[in-house]
């Protein structure tokens, strides 16, 4: 019995070959001997963190990046051994988890430094951390103006080692370069300040996917690839420069489970928001907003069936979606419907879906819920 036959006919296919090829392509763009961190936070942007990390580790990925300590713990529990960096730092109660699972956290608050140092002292260990500096994103990080004072205070903690320094770009995918260049200068000044205070961080990382693409001077000796690694490029990489030929990693599919022919003037779906203007053949797909096929796609989205675009009609409901296949007369029960991906010569990208509902591709793929099974196509050898 196939993996798919155990589930209702709505699923996502994940190409681990595309993922590993994208990682290699991005790493080849780095300057010098810089390493590349594979960011697998948010369940690998909806693609499945465990399976993606295993595939990436099999080809020698340098680092893994997660947002949460819990995500790092999950990787360790399934046997991932490469360095794991917690981009979002940790909570006060999580110092023991950092030590127990050999995670490297971002650090940007003095009370968290105290917490981590205390737990490391109890264990008789010295723990590495990376100091996050806010060069202009305005979220997490030590403000530049407070860096010297903050870093000086870190010297009291004998069980902590400042082994890296990082920042995050706010506009590296934009058409204008000025703000990112300002952030790069601030970051370089921060590294200089730390060295003048006697610190010697091994790792310096500022470039995310967009920075990796557009600002080679910011590659440092470690860069972080997130969305681009999953083939999401239009919302990620600046249009100022040609994008590398990265491949989308996810395809999302469903099948027709009901077909009916209805007369003109037939209302369809909740609220009767669509009324047919002709005799129409309507197909029902077993996918809805609880799966991540957004309600905002009601009466404006489309899917691919038999190599043609067909429109979503009526409101997307929690579990079901209606599409009009009147212009695809050969459509029949069981036909595959592509919600995200290619069919024949046509394609629907995460960026296409995002554009229709005024969001970004990240929200599309991370929003595909856990009740959509992921089927993994192995790395080709």
N, C-alpha and C positions, 0 to 999 in steps of 0.2 A: 504494500500500500504506500503510495507516494505521500510525502509530507503535506502536499497541498490538499489531498483528498480528505484529510482529517479536519479541514476548516471550511467554513462558508467560502464561496468563491470571490473573496476580496483579499488581496495580498500585495506585498511589496517584494520585488526582487532586488537583491543587493549584489552588485558585481564587485567582488573583492579584487579581481584583476584590474578593473578600472581604478579602484582605490589605490592599490600599490603602484600602478603605473603613474598615477597623478602624484603620489608622494615622491617617487624618483624624479619625475620631471621638475617638480618644485625645488627639490634639493639641488638639482643640477644648475638652477638659476642662482644659487647662493655664491657669494664671493669668498675667495680664500678657502679656508678649511672650516667654514661655519657649519654647525650641526643644525638639524631641523627637528623641531618639536611637533609631533602629530597631536593636534588638539582633538580629544574625543569626549569633550564635555557634552552634557545634555544628551546622553546615550548616543554619542557620536553623531550629533546633529540629527537624531532620529534614525540613524542607520544601524544602530546596535553596537554599543561600545565594546563589549566583550569580544564579539566576532571580528570587529574591525581592528581592535588592538592586537589580537592574536595574529591576524594576517599581516599587519604592519611589523610586528615583532619578528615574524618569520623572515622578513626581508632586511632586517637589521635597523629598524627605526631607532633613532638616537634617544629621543625622549618622548614621553606622553604628557599631555596637558589636560587637566580636568578643572572644573570650576570648584567642586566641593570635595571635602575630605571623604565623604561617603562614596563618591565616584572613584576616588583613588583606592579606597579599601576594596571595592568590588573588583578592580583590576588585579590587585594583589591576591585576592582569594581565588581567582581563576588561574593563577600562575604567571602573571606578567612580571618580568624581572627587571626590565629596563627602568631608568629613572622616571618617576612620576611627580610632576609639579602641580601644586594646587594653586591655580591662578587667583582664586578668591580668598586665599588665606584659610583661616580656620576660626571656629568659635572657642570661647574660653574653656569649654569642657572637653575639647578634642585634642589636647596636647598629647595624651597617652596614645591616641590613635595614630598621630603623626609618627611617634617613636615605634609603635608596635608594627607598623606596616611600612616603615622606611620611606615615608613621603617627604618631599621637599616643599615647604609652604612659602607663599609670598607673605611678607610681614610688613606692616605699615602702621601698627598701633603699639604704644609702649606697654599697655597692659597685657597684650598678647605676647610680647617678648618676655615679660615677667612670667607669664603662665608657662610658656614653652621652656624657658630656662629652668623653672622649678621642676618640671616633669623630667627634663634631661638630667638634672642634678640627682634626682631620686634614682634614676636608672644608671647613673655613673657614665653618662655618654655626652658627647658633643654633637649637636644637631646642626646640620646645614640649613640655611634659609636664604631666600633672595629678597632683597629690599626693594619694595615697589615705590617708585617715585612718580608723583603726579606732575607731568610736564605740560598739562593742558587739557586732559580729558575731563577732570573734575569729578571723578567717581572715587575710586580707591587710590591710595598712595600718599606718601609724605609730600606735602607741598614743598616746592623748591626752596622757598624762603625759610623753611624750618628744617631743612635737611641737615645742615651742619650740627645744629643743636641736638637733633634726634639721633644722628649717627654717633655723636660723642657719647650720648647717654647709653648707647648699646654696648659700650666697652665694659660696662660693669658686669655683663652677663658672661661668665666664664664658660658656660656650657652651650653657647651659641656661636656659630661661625657664619659670618656674612660671606657666602660663597657665590652670590650673584646679585645683579642689579637689573631691574627691568622698568619699562614704562609701556604705555599703550597709546597708540595714535588715534586721534579723533576724526581726521579727515584725509587719510592717506588714499582713499578711493576717489577723492574729489578732483575737479578739473584744475583747481588752483593749487599751487605748491607751497605758498608762503607759510601757512600755519604749520604744516608738517615739518618744513625745514626749521621753523622756530622750535618745535618740539625736539628735533634732532639736536640742535645746538644746546638746548637746555639739558638734554640727557647727557651729552658729552661733558657739559659743565658739572653735572651731578657726579659722573664717574671721576672726574678730576678732583672734586671736593672730597670724595670718599678716599681716594688715594692719598691726598694731602693729610688726611686724618689717620692714615696708617692702615687702611683696609686695602685688600688686594683681591677683589672679587674675581673668581674664575670665569664666571659667565656674565655676558652683557647681551641682553635681548630687548629689542624695541619693536622689530618689524612683525606685524601680523601678516595675513595673506596679502592685503593691499600694500603694505609697506614692503614686503618681500618683492612684489611685482614692480613697484614704481620707484623705490628708494634704495638702490644697492648700497649707498653710503651708510644705511642704517642696519645692515645685516649683522653687525657685531660678530660674535662667534656662535650665536644661537638665534634662530628665527622660529616663529610660530605659525604653522599652517593650519587653519581651521576650515572655513567654508570652501575655499578653493580646492582643498584636498578632496572634497566630495563632488567636485565638478560644478559648483555654484560660482559663476564668474561674473555675470552681468551686474549683479548687485554688490560685487565684492571688489573687482579690479577696475581701476580708473579707465575710462574710455579714451584717455589721452594716448594710451599705448596699446599696441596689439596684445591681445590675450594669448597665452600659450594654449595649445590644443588639449585642454583638460577635458576628461570625459565625465558626464553625469554618472553617479554611482547607483542611483536608485531609479527603478521603474515601478510604478504603482498601477495595479490592474484590478478589474472586476469582471463580472460576466452578466449577461442578460438573464434574468430569472423570471420575467413575465413580459409577454407581448400582447397588446390589444389594439384593435382599430376602433377609433371613436369618431363620431360625426362632428361637423363644424359646430361651433358654439359650445363645446364641452369644456367645463372648468376642470382644472387639474391641480391637485395638491391642496395643502392647507391654505386657507384664506382665499381660495379660488383666484390666485394671483396671475394665473395664465389661462386664457380661454382660446381654444383652437380656432383658427380662421378657415380651416379646410378639413376635410376628412384626413385624419392623422393616424399614423402608426406610432404608438408610444411604448417604449421599453422601460422596464424597471430594473435598476441596478441595486444590489444589496450593499450600499455604502452611503454614509451620511455624515452629518457634522460630528457625531460621536466618534467617528473614525478619523476626523481631520479634514474631510471634504467640506469646506467651509460653507456655512449658511449664506454668506455674502455672495456666493456663486449662483444663488437662485436667479433663474431667468437671464443669466449672463454668461455662465460658464459653458464649457464644451468638453467633450471627450472624443476619442477616436474609436470608431467601429468600422471594421472592414476597410481600413485605409482612408476614411473620410471623417471630417469634423461633423459632429452632431451636437445640437444645442441642448443644454439643460433647460427644461421647462417646468414651471412651478417652483415652489419652495423646496430647497434641500431640507429633508427632515432628518431626524436623529439617526435613522438606520437605512433609509432608502432615498434614492434619487431617480427622477424621471428624465428621460431624454427622448427627443423626437427623431425617430429613424425613418420617417416618411420618405426621405430622399435616398434611403439605402434599402431598396426593396428586397434585397437578398438577406437582410439581417434576420437572424433566427435565434431561438432559445439557445443559451450556452455560448453565444459569440463573446469573444474577448473585447472588453472595453478598456482602453488605455486612458487613465486619468492623468498620468505623469510619465512621459517617456516617448518613445517613437513607435510608429506603426506604419509600415510601408515607407513612403517618402516624407511623411509628415511627422511633426513632433509637437509635444506640449512640454514646456520646461517649467521648473519651479518658479522661474522668473516670470513666465507668462501668466501663471496662476496668480502670482503675487501682484502683478501689474493690474489685473482685472479687479482686484479688491483693495487696491491702495495699501499694500504692505510690502514686505521683502521676502525673498526666497527662504531665508532662515526660518521665518515663522511658518512657512508652508511645511517644510520637511520636519521640523521639530514638533509640529502640531499633529503629525500622523500618529494616531494613538496606538497604545500597546495591544489593542484588540485586532489590529491589522498584523497578521503574521509576517515576519521577514523570512524570506527564503534566500539562502546564501549560495551564490555561485562561486566555487572555489578559485583560488589563485591558480592561473594557468602556469604550468611549468614547462 
